[in-house]
Amino acid sequence: MEKINLQRPAENYSLWGLKILAGILVLGILGIHYVINHLVAPGGLLTYADILAYYQKPIVPIMEITFLIFVVIHALLGVRSILLDMHLGKLLQKFMDAGLFTLGIAAIGYGIWIVIRVVHLGGS
């Protein structure tokens, strides 16, 4: 007879909801990104000079940073869900959570730094 796991799931409803919300927002922002960068741009691609000029509009860095944040959140919560399905021990789960959180902060920080650099390159 197979054992039934009656433990509470390690992923709570708020994290699950955040993952779903982030996925929806990623799709929405991705649609805007696709239209602007591939359908409106001449030839379907922006040149380097076009990108630098495009990033001088204040809404663009905000949109790109928002896109970055929600992609990282959605991706890392997805990885966390997959790892939780492996029924890791409590201690290993704490290390995993800390590692994924640190990776997310580092990825978002690096992405924001790149956006800021592109904005400054276009302004000079």
C-alpha positions as CSV (number, residue, x, y, z in Angstrom):
1,M,0.0,0.0,0.0
2,E,1.3,3.4,-1.0
3,K,1.9,6.1,1.7
4,I,-0.1,9.3,1.3
5,N,1.8,12.5,2.1
6,L,-0.5,14.6,4.3
7,Q,2.1,17.3,5.0
8,R,1.3,20.9,4.1
9,P,2.7,21.9,0.8
10,A,5.9,23.9,1.0
11,E,4.6,26.4,-1.6
12,N,1.9,28.6,-0.1
13,Y,-0.9,30.3,-1.9
14,S,0.7,33.7,-1.9
15,L,3.8,32.5,-3.6
16,W,1.7,30.5,-6.1
17,G,-0.4,33.6,-6.8
18,L,2.7,35.7,-7.2
19,K,4.0,33.2,-9.7
20,I,0.8,33.3,-11.7
21,L,0.6,37.1,-11.6
22,A,4.2,37.4,-12.6
23,G,3.5,35.1,-15.6
24,I,0.6,37.1,-16.7
25,L,2.5,40.4,-16.4
26,V,5.5,38.8,-18.3
27,L,3.2,37.9,-21.2
28,G,1.7,41.4,-21.3
29,I,5.0,43.3,-21.2
30,L,6.5,40.7,-23.6
31,G,3.7,41.6,-26.1
32,I,4.5,45.3,-25.8
33,H,8.2,44.6,-26.2
34,Y,7.6,42.4,-29.2
35,V,5.4,45.0,-31.0
36,I,7.8,47.9,-30.4
37,N,11.1,46.1,-31.0
38,H,10.0,43.9,-33.9
39,L,6.9,45.1,-35.6
40,V,7.3,48.9,-35.4
41,A,11.0,49.0,-35.9
42,P,12.1,49.4,-39.5
43,G,13.3,46.0,-40.8
44,G,12.0,44.3,-37.7
45,L,15.1,45.1,-35.6
46,L,16.4,48.2,-33.8
47,T,19.9,49.2,-34.4
48,Y,22.3,50.0,-31.6
49,A,21.8,53.8,-32.1
50,D,18.0,53.2,-32.2
51,I,18.2,51.3,-28.9
52,L,20.2,54.1,-27.2
53,A,17.7,56.7,-28.4
54,Y,14.7,54.5,-27.4
55,Y,16.0,54.2,-23.9
56,Q,16.0,58.0,-23.5
57,K,12.2,57.9,-23.2
58,P,11.6,57.6,-19.4
59,I,8.9,54.9,-19.7
60,V,11.2,52.5,-21.5
61,P,13.7,51.8,-18.7
62,I,10.8,51.5,-16.3
63,M,9.1,49.0,-18.5
64,E,12.3,47.0,-19.1
65,I,13.1,46.9,-15.4
66,T,9.6,45.8,-14.6
67,F,9.8,43.1,-17.3
68,L,13.2,42.0,-15.8
69,I,11.8,41.8,-12.2
70,F,8.7,39.8,-13.2
71,V,10.7,37.4,-15.4
72,V,13.2,36.7,-12.6
73,I,10.4,36.2,-10.0
74,H,8.4,33.9,-12.3
75,A,11.4,31.9,-13.3
76,L,12.9,31.4,-9.9
77,L,9.5,30.6,-8.3
78,G,9.1,28.0,-11.1
79,V,12.5,26.5,-10.3
80,R,11.5,26.5,-6.6
81,S,8.3,24.6,-7.4
82,I,10.2,22.0,-9.3
83,L,12.7,21.5,-6.5
84,L,9.9,21.3,-3.9
85,D,8.4,18.4,-5.9
86,M,11.6,16.5,-5.0
87,H,10.5,16.7,-1.3
88,L,13.8,18.1,0.0
89,G,14.4,18.2,3.8
90,K,13.5,21.4,5.7
91,L,17.2,22.4,6.1
92,L,18.0,21.9,2.4
93,Q,14.8,23.8,1.5
94,K,15.9,26.8,3.6
95,F,19.3,26.8,1.8
96,M,17.5,26.5,-1.5
97,D,15.2,29.4,-0.7
98,A,18.1,31.6,0.4
99,G,20.1,30.6,-2.7
100,L,17.2,31.4,-5.1
101,F,16.5,34.7,-3.3
102,T,20.2,35.7,-3.5
103,L,20.3,34.7,-7.2
104,G,17.2,36.7,-7.9
105,I,18.5,39.8,-6.2
106,A,21.8,39.5,-8.0
107,A,20.1,39.0,-11.4
108,I,17.7,41.9,-10.9
109,G,20.6,44.1,-9.6
110,Y,22.7,43.3,-12.6
111,G,19.9,43.9,-15.0
112,I,19.1,47.2,-13.5
113,W,22.7,48.2,-13.7
114,I,22.7,47.3,-17.5
115,V,19.6,49.4,-18.1
116,I,21.1,52.4,-16.3
117,R,24.3,52.0,-18.3
118,V,22.3,51.9,-21.6
119,V,20.4,55.0,-20.5
120,H,23.7,56.8,-19.7
121,L,25.3,55.7,-23.0
122,G,22.4,57.2,-25.0
123,G,22.6,60.5,-23.1
124,S,26.3,61.1,-23.8
